[in-house]
Amino acid sequence: MLKLKKIFKNYEETGSLSAMVNLFGFVGPQVFLTKSGEAGILLEIQGVDYACLDTPTLDALTKRLESALRLFDESYRVYQLLFKRNRQPIPHSFCGKPVVDAAIRERIAYFAGKADDLFSLSIFYVVLCPAFAAHRSLAGTILEFTENPRKSLRDLHARFSTQASLRLDEREIARAEAALLQKAESFRTHVGDFVSARILGKEETFSVLKRTMNFDALKLQAAKLKHDTFLDYYLAESHIECHRGHLRVGEEYIKVLTLKEPSAHTFPLLLKGLLDVRANYHIVTEWKKEEPGKTRRSIQAKRRHFHNTKRSFMSQVNLNDAPPQEPRSSGGRARRGGVLQGFQCP
């Protein structure tokens, strides 16, 4: 018997794509706000041409970039976005001389014929910091009255007044916006002599964020910011179909790949092999500074786990119930003895 519930199951499980986008709107000319209460900013990065640099120079530049990223403390998160796409417009201009303009047209036509094999790389950094402080309990607010009575009274007033709560949230957003811009400017100062970093405005930020969810060139060219709010609604312009082996975003077929296990150690150009892939793709990596104590405890826990795994008595015990097989020597003759619970008996 055919059940209608199975037919309409996929339809009932579908939902709005905008509900999955954690973006709210812009609170300034450069800063946007997420639904989870974080302020964000977007920087455009012009990377270093590594083709003609030796290994010590690459290592030194990498260390300097790592030192600059440490300016963002444990409460910040930095997402690195890399876009690789073909068939991108090549900027050019004409000088008015017929011979030179004809040469420019021929050159542009030559590149247009090889548009499928020519790719452009774009790198952006998305920096997020918490805009709203964690909501404390009423008891915690009262206990803090002796240390900071003015702040405790303001928090108590905000709990029972909508207008006071709005003023408090506006003050916290302004504080987070100022701190985020200061951190971004400090990062630009540290890397300004070897990496070009530019803070994007809200119109350019909207275009970059739209590239993360849409792959149609016509939709990306027509993307314009109309309202400062409801970014989740205006960014999600392509429908997504989930299949067993791929996704379909609009008319494009997408494969999603993730890094299952990080590398044991890092070095410059660790993901260089991905640049040789002749396809359009997006690469997203996350960087977050961890507290030294938390990192030290994690390392000690892994060392203790490794020691217990390799040196404990239970690791030497074979719990397999399968009958043991007699080992064979290189000459093909069986040696006397057996294996009992993982220990070899002569």
C-alpha positions as CSV (number, residue, x, y, z in Angstrom):
1,M,0.0,0.0,0.0
2,L,1.3,3.4,-1.0
3,K,1.6,5.8,2.0
4,L,1.3,9.5,1.3
5,K,3.4,10.3,4.3
6,K,6.5,8.9,2.6
7,I,5.8,10.9,-0.5
8,F,5.5,14.2,1.4
9,K,8.3,13.4,3.8
10,N,11.0,15.3,1.9
11,Y,8.6,18.3,1.5
12,E,7.9,18.4,5.2
13,E,11.6,18.3,6.1
14,T,12.5,21.2,3.8
15,G,12.8,24.7,5.4
16,S,13.9,28.2,4.7
17,L,17.5,28.6,3.7
18,S,17.6,32.1,5.3
19,A,16.9,30.5,8.7
20,M,20.3,28.8,8.5
21,V,22.2,32.0,7.7
22,N,23.6,33.6,10.9
23,L,23.7,37.1,9.6
24,F,21.4,40.0,10.7
25,G,22.5,43.3,9.2
26,F,25.0,46.2,9.2
27,V,25.3,48.4,12.2
28,G,27.9,50.7,10.6
29,P,29.5,51.6,7.3
30,Q,31.9,48.6,7.7
31,V,30.7,46.4,10.6
32,F,27.9,43.8,10.4
33,L,26.0,42.0,13.2
34,T,25.2,38.3,13.4
35,K,22.1,36.7,15.0
36,S,24.2,35.2,17.7
37,G,25.4,38.6,18.9
38,E,28.8,39.0,17.2
39,A,30.2,41.9,15.3
40,G,32.1,41.2,12.2
41,I,34.3,43.0,9.7
42,L,35.7,41.9,6.3
43,L,39.2,42.6,5.0
44,E,40.5,42.1,1.5
45,I,44.0,40.6,1.4
46,Q,46.5,40.8,-1.5
47,G,48.8,37.8,-0.9
48,V,52.5,37.5,-1.4
49,D,53.9,36.2,-4.7
50,Y,55.7,33.1,-3.4
51,A,57.0,31.9,-6.7
52,C,60.3,33.8,-6.6
53,L,60.9,33.6,-2.8
54,D,63.3,31.1,-1.1
55,T,62.4,29.0,1.9
56,P,63.8,31.2,4.7
57,T,62.0,34.3,3.3
58,L,58.7,32.4,3.2
59,D,59.2,31.1,6.7
60,A,59.9,34.6,8.0
61,L,56.8,36.1,6.3
62,T,54.7,33.3,7.7
63,K,56.0,33.9,11.2
64,R,55.2,37.6,10.9
65,L,51.6,36.9,9.7
66,E,51.2,34.5,12.6
67,S,52.4,37.1,15.0
68,A,49.9,39.6,13.6
69,L,47.1,37.2,14.0
70,R,47.9,36.9,17.7
71,L,46.6,40.4,18.1
72,F,43.1,38.9,18.0
73,D,42.6,37.4,21.5
74,E,40.7,34.3,22.6
75,S,37.3,36.0,22.1
76,Y,37.9,36.7,18.3
77,R,37.6,34.3,15.4
78,V,39.1,34.8,12.0
79,Y,37.8,33.0,8.9
80,Q,40.0,32.9,5.9
81,L,38.1,32.8,2.6
82,L,39.8,31.9,-0.7
83,F,37.8,32.1,-4.0
84,K,39.1,30.5,-7.2
85,R,37.0,31.2,-10.3
86,N,37.5,31.2,-14.1
87,R,35.9,33.4,-16.7
88,Q,36.6,36.6,-14.7
89,P,36.7,40.0,-16.4
90,I,40.2,41.3,-17.1
91,P,40.6,45.0,-16.3
92,H,41.9,47.0,-19.2
93,S,41.7,50.6,-20.6
94,F,42.4,52.2,-24.0
95,C,44.8,55.2,-24.5
96,G,43.2,56.6,-27.6
97,K,46.0,55.7,-30.1
98,P,44.8,53.3,-32.9
99,V,47.8,51.1,-32.9
100,V,47.9,50.6,-29.2
101,D,44.2,50.1,-28.9
102,A,44.2,47.5,-31.6
103,A,47.0,45.6,-29.7
104,I,44.9,45.8,-26.5
105,R,41.8,44.4,-28.2
106,E,43.8,41.5,-29.7
107,R,45.3,40.8,-26.3
108,I,41.9,40.8,-24.6
109,A,40.4,38.6,-27.3
110,Y,43.3,36.1,-26.8
111,F,42.6,35.9,-23.1
112,A,38.9,35.6,-23.8
113,G,39.6,32.5,-25.8
114,K,41.4,30.9,-22.9
115,A,38.9,32.0,-20.2
116,D,38.2,28.4,-19.2
117,D,41.8,27.8,-18.2
118,L,42.5,31.2,-16.6
119,F,41.6,31.4,-12.9
120,S,41.6,34.3,-10.5
121,L,42.3,34.1,-6.7
122,S,40.7,36.3,-4.1
123,I,41.5,36.2,-0.4
124,F,39.3,37.7,2.4
125,Y,39.5,37.6,6.2
126,V,36.3,37.7,8.2
127,V,36.9,38.8,11.8
128,L,34.2,38.2,14.4
129,C,34.1,39.3,18.0
130,P,31.3,39.1,20.6
131,A,29.2,42.2,20.6
132,F,27.0,41.3,23.6
133,A,28.3,40.2,26.9
134,A,27.0,37.0,28.3
135,H,23.7,37.4,30.2
136,R,24.4,36.8,33.9
137,S,21.9,35.6,36.4
138,L,20.1,37.9,38.8
139,A,22.1,36.5,41.7
140,G,25.4,37.2,39.9
141,T,24.3,40.8,39.2
142,I,23.4,41.4,42.9
143,L,26.6,39.9,44.2
144,E,28.6,42.3,42.0
145,F,26.9,45.3,43.6
146,T,29.7,45.8,46.1
147,E,32.5,45.9,43.5
148,N,30.7,47.8,40.7
149,P,27.4,49.3,42.0
150,R,26.8,51.5,38.9
151,K,27.1,48.6,36.5
152,S,24.9,46.4,38.7
153,L,22.2,49.0,38.9
154,R,22.3,49.5,35.1
155,D,21.9,45.8,34.6
156,L,19.0,45.5,37.1
157,H,17.3,48.4,35.4
158,A,17.8,46.8,32.0
159,R,16.1,43.6,33.2
160,F,12.8,45.4,34.0
161,S,12.8,48.1,31.3
162,T,12.7,47.6,27.5
163,Q,14.1,51.0,26.7
164,A,17.0,50.5,29.2
165,S,17.8,47.2,27.6
166,L,17.9,48.7,24.2
167,R,20.2,51.5,25.3
168,L,22.5,48.9,27.0
169,D,22.6,46.8,23.8
170,E,23.3,49.9,21.7
171,R,26.2,50.8,24.0
172,E,27.6,47.3,23.8
173,I,27.4,47.3,20.0
174,A,29.2,50.6,19.8
175,R,31.9,49.3,22.1
176,A,32.4,46.1,20.1
177,E,32.4,48.1,16.8
178,A,35.2,50.4,18.1
179,A,37.2,47.5,19.5
180,L,36.9,45.6,16.2
181,L,38.0,48.5,14.1
182,Q,41.0,49.1,16.3
183,K,42.1,45.5,16.1
184,A,41.7,45.5,12.3
185,E,43.8,48.7,12.0
186,S,46.5,47.2,14.2
187,F,46.5,44.1,12.1
188,R,46.9,46.2,8.9
189,T,49.8,48.1,10.5
190,H,51.7,44.9,11.4
191,V,51.4,43.4,7.9
192,G,51.2,46.5,5.8
193,D,54.8,46.3,4.5
194,F,54.4,42.8,2.9
195,V,50.6,42.2,2.6
196,S,48.1,44.7,1.4
197,A,45.0,44.6,3.6
198,R,41.9,46.8,3.1
199,I,38.7,47.0,5.1
200,L,35.7,46.7,2.9
201,G,32.6,48.8,3.1
202,K,29.1,47.3,3.5
203,E,28.4,47.2,-0.2
204,E,31.5,45.3,-1.0
205,T,31.1,43.1,2.1
206,F,27.6,42.2,0.9
207,S,29.0,41.2,-2.6
208,V,31.6,39.0,-1.0
209,L,29.2,37.3,1.4
210,K,26.8,36.6,-1.5
211,R,29.6,34.7,-3.3
212,T,29.7,32.2,-0.5
213,M,26.1,31.1,-1.2
214,N,25.6,31.7,-4.9
215,F,27.6,30.5,-7.9
216,D,25.6,32.0,-10.8
217,A,27.6,34.8,-12.4
218,L,24.5,36.8,-13.3
219,K,23.3,36.8,-9.8
220,L,26.6,37.9,-8.5
221,Q,26.9,40.7,-11.0
222,A,23.5,42.0,-10.0
223,A,24.0,41.8,-6.3
224,K,23.5,45.2,-4.7
225,L,22.8,46.1,-1.1
226,K,19.3,47.6,-0.7
227,H,18.7,47.4,3.1
228,D,21.0,47.3,6.1
229,T,19.0,44.6,7.8
230,F,17.7,41.1,6.8
231,L,21.0,40.0,5.3
232,D,20.0,36.3,5.7
233,Y,17.0,36.9,3.4
234,Y,18.8,38.8,0.7
235,L,21.9,36.5,0.6
236,A,20.1,33.3,0.1
237,E,19.0,33.6,-3.6
238,S,19.7,30.1,-4.9
239,H,17.8,26.9,-3.9
240,I,19.8,24.0,-2.5
241,E,19.1,20.3,-3.3
242,C,20.7,17.7,-1.2
243,H,21.6,14.4,-3.0
244,R,23.5,11.4,-1.8
245,G,26.9,12.3,-3.4
246,H,26.6,16.0,-4.2
247,L,24.7,19.2,-3.7
248,R,22.9,21.3,-6.4
249,V,23.0,25.0,-5.8
250,G,20.8,26.6,-8.5
251,E,22.1,25.1,-11.7
252,E,25.5,24.2,-10.4
253,Y,26.6,20.8,-9.0
254,I,28.7,21.1,-5.8
255,K,31.0,18.7,-4.0
256,V,31.7,19.6,-0.3
257,L,35.1,18.4,1.1
258,T,36.2,18.7,4.7
259,L,39.6,18.1,6.4
260,K,39.0,15.0,8.6
261,E,42.3,15.2,10.5
262,P,44.6,18.2,10.8
263,S,48.3,18.0,9.9
264,A,50.7,17.0,12.7
265,H,52.7,20.1,12.1
266,T,52.3,23.2,9.9
267,F,54.7,24.9,7.5
268,P,54.4,27.6,4.8
269,L,52.3,26.6,1.7
270,L,50.8,23.7,3.5
271,L,47.8,23.7,1.1
272,K,49.7,24.6,-2.0
273,G,48.5,21.5,-3.8
274,L,44.9,22.8,-3.8
275,L,46.0,25.7,-6.1
276,D,46.7,23.2,-8.8
277,V,43.1,21.9,-8.9
278,R,41.6,23.2,-12.1
279,A,38.1,23.9,-10.9
280,N,36.1,26.6,-9.3
281,Y,36.0,26.3,-5.5
282,H,35.9,28.1,-2.2
283,I,38.2,27.3,0.7
284,V,37.3,28.3,4.3
285,T,39.6,27.9,7.2
286,E,39.1,29.1,10.8
287,W,41.7,30.5,13.1
288,K,41.1,31.1,16.8
289,K,43.6,31.8,19.6
290,E,43.5,29.4,22.5
291,E,44.4,30.0,26.1
292,P,47.9,28.7,27.0
293,G,46.5,26.8,30.0
294,K,43.8,25.1,27.9
295,T,46.3,24.2,25.2
296,R,48.7,22.8,27.8
297,R,46.0,20.7,29.4
298,S,45.0,19.3,26.0
299,I,48.6,18.4,25.2
300,Q,49.1,16.7,28.5
301,A,45.8,14.7,28.0
302,K,47.0,13.5,24.6
303,R,50.4,12.5,26.0
304,R,48.7,10.6,28.9
305,H,46.4,8.9,26.4
306,F,49.3,7.9,24.2
307,H,51.3,6.6,27.2
308,N,48.3,4.5,28.5
309,T,47.7,3.1,25.1
310,K,51.2,2.0,24.4
311,R,52.5,1.1,27.9
312,S,49.6,-0.2,29.9
313,F,49.0,-3.8,30.6
314,M,45.6,-3.9,28.9
315,S,47.1,-2.7,25.6
316,Q,49.2,-5.9,25.5
317,V,46.2,-8.2,26.0
318,N,44.6,-9.6,22.9
319,L,40.9,-9.9,23.5
320,N,40.1,-11.5,20.2
321,D,38.5,-14.9,20.6
322,A,39.7,-16.2,17.2
323,P,42.0,-19.3,17.4
324,P,45.7,-18.3,17.2
325,Q,47.6,-19.2,14.1
326,E,51.1,-20.7,14.3
327,P,53.7,-18.4,12.8
328,R,55.7,-19.5,9.8
329,S,59.4,-19.1,9.4
330,S,61.0,-17.9,6.2
331,G,61.9,-21.5,5.2
332,G,58.2,-22.6,5.4
333,R,58.6,-24.8,8.5
334,A,56.4,-24.2,11.5
335,R,58.0,-23.2,14.8
336,R,57.0,-24.7,18.0
337,G,55.1,-22.6,20.4
338,G,51.9,-20.7,20.5
339,V,50.3,-17.3,21.2
340,L,48.2,-16.9,24.4
341,Q,46.4,-13.6,25.2
342,G,48.9,-11.7,23.1
343,F,52.0,-13.1,24.8
344,Q,54.4,-15.4,22.9
345,C,55.3,-18.5,24.7
346,P,58.5,-20.2,23.7
